[in-house]
């Protein structure tokens, strides 16, 4: 990545040694290995992979595509660590990174049962829901972001 944003609070960029590590706990995390994500980040400089650790073990990850528009491609939290604010914290981090790169809007495609979660965080629907063979129905969502403290 050309301009690394300083990460704190157990968040870090994916690294080569993650290839030997496993995140488990939900279907998404079981189907996507950290090795896959690490290799993806090597292929495209516009892809940022961030890992959240608890007690030196990865418990969540986020994939960001820093093209125009800035897009959160995937957030996944181990089910044993859900309902602790990690998803919200990861989105706030994505917003800070977007601002660092000069973006004023962030976009994502929400699975149908998470639309309300994103609405509660200020995201609004745009465009029509569409079907993805891996994820089911997805709703495009976006949020205007500004420089503010969390």
Protein Blocks (a to p, Z undefined) as FASTA:
>chain_A
ZZdcddeehiacddfklmmpccehifklmmpcfklmmmmmmmpmkbccddddeehiafbd
cdddfbdcdddfbdcddfklgonommmmmmmmmmmmmmmnopabdcddddfklmmmmmmn
opacedjddddfklopadddddddddddZZ
